[in-house]
Amino acid sequence: RRPHDAALGATAVSLVGPPAALGVDAATFVVAMAMMIGIGRGDSRAERSTSPLADFREGWREFTSRTWLWTMVIGFGFFQVTFFPAQMVLGPDVARHTLGGVGAWGLIMSLQGVGALVGAAIATRLPKSRPLLMSSLLFAPVGVTLVLLGTGAPLPLVAAGSAVTGLCFGSSGPFWFTALQANVPASALARVSSFDQLGSIILNPIGWLLIGPLAHASSAGTVLVVAGLSCTVVELGMLLVPSVRKLRA
C-alpha cells in the first residue's frame, strides 16, 4: 500500500463525498485499462510442450511436497480472513464514531503505508539466513492496530500502532519471497506462487461475509481485539513447525 493512496482517498471523500470519490476512482481503472491494451501486441509466444492440466499437477506436487510452504500459506489464509475484514469494515466505523471520521482514518491508513516503506528498507539490512523465522517474528505484532481500535485507544496511539502494522508488512514480506526464491526451483516458481496467492485469499469472502454479523452478535471492539490477537497467535504458532523454523536460504 502506498502511503499517499489513503491520504488522497480521505481528502477526496472529505471534499466531494463518498459517491463522487468512488466514481473518480472507478474512472482511473478505465484509464489504466486503455493504457494497457497495447501491451504485448506483436510479441511471439513460446510453444507449449505440456498441457495446462499437467502444469497444474506439477505445480501442486511442488507446493504440497514442502511442509514449510503450505504451512505458511495456511497461516496467510487465516490472516487474510481475519485481519482485513476487521480493519477495513470495523476500523472505519470506529474512526467515524470515536476518532474523528474520514480524516482520522486517512491518517491511520497513510501511516500504515509509511510504516511499510520503512519496514522494507529495514529488511534489506537484516540477515536472511533463516528467512521464515525472521518473517514470522517480524510479522507477529501485525494485529496491534486492531487491538488498539478495539480497546478505544486515542487517535495518536492508533496511528502509531498502524505504522507498526505497516512496518510488519514491509519488513516480513522480503523474507518470505527470499524463502520462495531460494528453495523452490525456478522452473516451478510461478506455479508455486500461484498456489501461494490462491491459498492466501481463497477464504476472504467468508471473512467479509461474517465480520458484520459477528460484530452485531458481540461488539465491534471485541471482534477487533480477538482478530488482532489471533493473528499474532497463528503467526507465532507456525514457528512450532520445524521446517518453518529451521528453513535456510
Secondary structure, 3 states (H helix, E strand, C coil): CCHHHHHHHHHHHHHHCHHHHHHHHHHHHHHHHHHHCCCCCCCCCCCCCCCHHHHHHHHHHHHHCCHHHHHHHHHHHHHHHHHHHHHHHHHHHHHHHHHCCHHHHHHHHHHHHHHHHHHHHHHCCCCCCCHHHHHHHHHHHHHHHHHHHHCCCCHHHHHHHHHHHHHHHHHHHHHHHHHHHHHCCHHHHHHHHHHHHHHHHCCHHHHHHHHHHHHHHCCHHHHHHHHHHHHHHHHHHHHHCHHHHHCCC
